[in-house]
Amino acid sequence: MSDGSGRRPPYGAVLCDVDNVIRTFDSSRLRALERVAGIAEGTTAKVAFARETVLPLLLGEITSQEWAEAIAEGLAGLVPEPQTAYDLALALLETPFHADDEVVALLRRARVRVPLVLVSNAALELEADLDSMGLSDLADHVVNSARVGLAKPDPRILRMAAELAGTLPERCLFVDDGEENVEAAAALGMRAVHFRGPADLERALEPLFD
């Protein structure tokens, strides 16, 4: 595939994570509840995203409601009342979110040149969440771990995304905020970028825009 000038784009596709790249979260209410409960800020997330707790959600084996119940169980003993544990779990589940407009604009520009595939470790609600942010048309494909039964850093989900984009892994630019996911992509020969902010994405996409 080439652009209108006949040049071959430097990448055959862009594969991009969703959470903490495209989608950002406002955890202020959860932090306030943790302070009231007398636990350190971040405790709920630490329990929630422990691999043994979150992996069944990411593989589509449990619902988000069941995940909230597992979080509450994990918080038992850390807070005085079971209801407090459940309230914290629910606050995490219902954390408000929004799209990063700068990231979205960069990805829309990139998609003019090459296919864009979103590759996300997510719950079954991901597609509805993208729609709620006005992003249902952002990408050519969405590879949701909960729907395919594979989660990053499993290389199989990355190969699946490259195949959907119609290119080889070594022709893909992969962008993710998780270091282990970036390492897995690099091991497949992808140009892997550890996302810390929009500037990282912009630098990586510059060759497409030249």
Secondary structure, DSSP 4 states (H G I P E B T S, - for coil): ---TTSPPPS-SEEEE--BTTTEEE--HHHHHHHHHHT--TTHHHHHHTSHHHHHHHHTTSS-HHHHHHHHHHHHBTTBS-HHHHHHHHHHHHT--EEE-HHHHHHHHHHHHHS-EEEEE---TTHHHHHHHTT-TTS-SEEEEHHHHT--TT-HHHHHHHHHHHTS-GGGEEEEES-HHHHHHHHHTT-EEEE-SSHHHHHHHHHHHH-
